[in-house]
Amino acid sequence: MTQESTLQLPAIAILGAGSMGRAILQGLLAPQVHVVAGIRITNRRPEAAADFDTEPRVSAWVTSTNVDANREAVRGAAVVIVAVKPADVEALLAEVAADLADDAVVVSVAAGKTLEQLQRAAGDTRAVMRAMPNTPAQIRRGVTGIAVGDHVSAAQRDLVESVFATVGSVVVVDEERLNALTSISGSGPAYVFYLIEQWEQAARELGFSHAEAALLVRETVRGAAELVLASGEEPEELRRRVTSPNGTTERAIAVLQQAHLAEILDEAMQAAMARAREIAADS
Ligand SMILES: NC(=O)c1ccc[n+]([C@@H]2O[C@H](COP(=O)([O-])OP(=O)(O)OC[C@H]3O[C@@H](n4cnc5c(N)ncnc54)[C@H](OP(=O)(O)O)[C@@H]3O)[C@@H](O)[C@H]2O)c1
């Protein structure tokens, strides 16, 4: 999508406009996106809806004052994004199933909820998909993995890809790989934040102020990420170029290698995937 072109989208409902629901909403409110038949969002608490009182493109419904809020929001919507906690997904789908438009596609962003579970809750022939965005979606720099259910048409799949492309990059994968993708990009921002935290702590211990440590580490992370993207080079090659034989960087990298960083990352991904399987099995 170029700056100049406008992406036209049909009516979209976001059930559960919390952190992730609102991140997706930000993409739909971008100037170059036009949701022709409007955006509908739901929450439980009225306070959450009040933020949209002055936003004409968004109709906000609240379940605490209207028990039919979710059912009303999905009527006529072509895409229904379910962004409540995983434990609440199936009850919500059962609640709205009879009100979904015939050609609506339901997209759950809930971690660990399988297509089979979604299919059962939304109806046997319903078009259902899973999406796994990450929090940089808030600044339209997200990565979203998408898995497509059996009854989804090519047009519905393209439509859902366009919706998530408003908040960053989209990768379509088989469902088997979605839990692995979740452990990489879904949880990934937290790994980077943790690295930044620890690295800044180390910088403070070397005598830098909080502000100096934050600037040094955060701008280094930004600069390195932008360099690897802009250069098209492999990270290994970029690392080689800043690692002189017997130099300072080589010593530091050796310490990270001796601490088995690769194995630690592998273990962290496995733990995240095991938890995704537990979430699916728990419900
Ligand atoms: N946050 C992430 O990084 C991330 C990444 C990928 C996927 N996800 C998935 O996104 C989903 C939401 O996570 P979150 O972090 O955005 O949680 P959250 O901030 O707690 O948002 C959940 C929202 O759902 C609303 N809600 C709950 N039950 C509802 C109902 N029956 N009808 C209408 N609205 C209802 C809540 O409204 P009230 O606040 O009014 O109660 C709240 O706004 C989860 O399934 C999670 O696995 C999250």
The ligand as an ORCA input file, in Angstrom:
! r2SCAN-3c Opt
* xyz 0 1
  N      -1.002     -8.308     24.062
  C      -0.245     -9.020     23.232
  O       0.947     -8.833     23.057
  C      -0.881    -10.084     22.394
  C      -0.168    -10.575     21.267
  C      -0.800    -11.516     20.466
  C      -2.045    -11.997     20.809
  N      -2.674    -11.537     21.912
  C      -3.987    -12.082     22.264
  O      -4.899    -11.019     22.280
  C      -5.945    -11.325     23.180
  C      -6.209    -10.111     24.044
  O      -5.034     -9.821     24.773
  P      -4.807     -8.355     25.354
  O      -3.417     -8.341     25.862
  O      -5.245     -7.352     24.366
  O      -5.838     -8.411     26.585
  P      -6.656     -7.191     27.259
  O      -5.876     -5.931     27.161
  O      -7.106     -7.675     28.600
  O      -7.927     -7.042     26.311
  C      -9.029     -7.888     26.374
  C     -10.247     -7.029     26.074
  O     -11.358     -7.893     25.944
  C     -12.475     -7.235     26.521
  N     -13.472     -8.269     26.822
  C     -13.374     -9.328     27.656
  N     -14.484    -10.096     27.599
  C     -15.301     -9.495     26.698
  C     -16.582     -9.791     26.189
  N     -17.257    -10.877     26.579
  N     -17.120     -8.975     25.274
  C     -16.445     -7.874     24.835
  N     -15.222     -7.531     25.276
  C     -14.660     -8.334     26.195
  C     -11.917     -6.538     27.714
  O     -12.802     -5.493     28.058
  P     -12.737     -4.772     29.513
  O     -11.369     -4.197     29.615
  O     -13.791     -3.743     29.410
  O     -12.973     -5.866     30.508
  C     -10.584     -6.029     27.167
  O     -10.732     -4.760     26.541
  C      -5.532    -12.551     23.978
  O      -6.255    -13.675     23.554
  C      -4.054    -12.713     23.642
  O      -3.664    -14.091     23.595
  C      -2.130    -10.569     22.704
*
